[in-house]
Amino acid sequence: MKKILLATAIIGILIFTSFATIPSAANKFTLTDKFVEYIKTTTNPYEFGLREDVRFYPYSTPNGRKIGYRQAVTDKKYYSQGWPKEDAQTQLRKDLENTLRELRKYLAKEYPAHHFDSLTRKSQEILLDYAYSEGVKNLKPQFYKTVIKQNWDKLFNTFMYVRWKEKGWPDTIANKAFADRWLYAETRKGPWQRK
């Protein structure tokens, strides 16, 4: 009887610990239309290159010619025929999903105690936003740790949410969109806010 009780206890402990290591499904990140719309504001809020035929044509940036939502020009025909806006939006969503997969793998490897889907929605969105614009492996470990721990004062005051373009210029568009969404939004919640 003691052996049966001991075996039952061991099995119970194994089952409990296996469930304890599975990330919470309550925070399972889904790519919402609202988040995709936000990413558009970090990449091309004025829809540069969009013409009356509802097609994007390549436009100049400090990082070279881009199209759509700051995407690489992958086909020379886009210079003459353009790229349908709908296709640019579809590709943006695919690119975000690819970044999300890469980010999940990276966190599982580098921060195994902090699975992506166990983080708050705010942490998930900030990490995906930056991973998409900067590259998953280009973000500094201190940035990851700060967002994972939700130390927003440190994020805003130390990292100052600033993204940089090549040649040392701040990425004004991405930084403004981020500030509007996360930093200034908090200060707009007072009674002085106009409806």
N, C-alpha and C positions, 0 to 999 in steps of 0.2 A: 504494500500500500504506500509506503514511504517513497519507493522508487517511482510509482505512478504520479504521486503529488509533486515530486522533484522534477520529473519529466514534463509535467503539465506547466509548472512554474517556469522552467527553462524555455519551453515553446512560447509561453505567454510573453516572456521578456523579449525573445527574438522577434515576435510579431510586433510588439509595441515599438521596439527600436527601429524596425524596418519602416513602420509607418511614420515614426518621428523624423526620419531623414527625408521623407518625400515632401517636396515643397507644397505649401498650401494652394489649393485650387481656387480659393477665394480671391486671390490676387492674380489669377492667370491673365496675362496681358493679351488683349485683343486690339488689333489695329483698327481704331474707329475712324469714321469720316472726319470727325472733329480734330483728331490728332493729325491726320493727313493734311487737312486745311491749315493747321498751324504750321506744319513743316513747309508748306507752300509759302507762308509769310517769312520763313527764315531763308528761303532760297530765291524766290522771284515774286515778291508781293505786287509789283507793278506789271507783271507779265510782259517783261521785255521780250521782244521778238515775236509777239503774237500779233497777227495781222487780221484784216477784215475777213479773210477766208477761214478763220478759226484754226489756223495752223501756226505753229511756232517756226521761226527761222532763226538761224544762229545769230548770236549777239556777242559782243566783246565783254570780257571781264578781266580783272587783273591776273586771273589764272588761265587765260586763253579763251578761245571761242567755246561758248556753251549754248545749249538749246533747252527749251522747256523750263523745267524747274532746276536750273543750274546743272543739267545733265551733260555728259560728254556727247559730242557730235559723233555718232557712230556710223553714219552713212553720208557720203558726199552729196547724195540726191537731196538731202534736207536743205542745201543751199538754194536749190532751184525750185523744189517741190514743197518744201516745208514738212512739218511733222504734225499730224492732227493732235489737237489739244487733248482729246480723249486718250490717245495712245500715250502721250506724255504723262498723263495722270495715272494710267494703268501701270506704266513702267516705274513711276515714282513709288507706287504702292508695292510693286515687286521688289524694288531696291530696298525699301524699308523692311519688308519681310525677310529679305536676305540678311540685312544688318541685324535684325532681331535674332535670327538663328545663330549668327556668329557671336552676338553678345551673350546669349544664353550659354553657349559652349564655353566662352571665355570666362564667364563668372563661375561656372561649374568647376572649371579647372583651377582658376586663380583664387577664387573666394568660395570654396565649397560650402562654407557655413551660411552663405548668403545667396541662395538660388535666386535667379531673376524673378521668378513668379512668387517668391516669398516677400518681395519688397513692396513698399507702398506704391500706389499708382503714380504719385509725384516723382518718386525716385526712378521708377521704370521709365517714365516719359523723359525725364532729364537725361538719363543714361542713353536712351535710344536716340534722342535728339543729337547729343554730342557725338555718339558713336557713328551716327549717319554722316555728320558733317566733317568729323575729324578722323574717323577710322577707329575701330574697336581697340586696336593695339597701340594707337598713338596717344590715347588718354593716359595721363600719369596715374600711378597707383594711389597717390594722395587724393586725386580727384575722385576716383572710384570709392575710396574709403569714406570720404566726406559725404558723398551722395548716399551711399549705403547706410551710414549712420544718421542720415537726415540732419546733419549739422549745417543748417541753412545760413546761419550767421557767418560761419567760416567760408561756406561756398561763395556767398555774395561779397564778403569783405576781403577774403584772401585771394580767391580765384577771380573775383569780380566778373564772373560769367563771360569774360572777354574771349572771343575767338579771333584768330588772326589770319589774314590772308598772307600770301607770299610777299616778300619784301618788307615785312614788318608793319603792314597797315592793318588796323582793326577791321574786322568784318562787320561793318556798321549795320547792315541789314539783319544779319542773324542775331547780333547782340541786342538790337532794338526789339526784335520780335520776342526774344527770350525775356528781356526786361519787362515788356508789356504783359507777357503771360504769367511770369512768376514773381517778379520783384515789385513792379508798380501796381499790379492787381491787388496786392495786400494793402497798399496805402489808399486804394480807391474805395474801400469798403465802409468808410465813415458816413455820417449823416449828411456831410457836405456834398456827397456824390449826387449828381443830377441823374434823374431817371430818364 
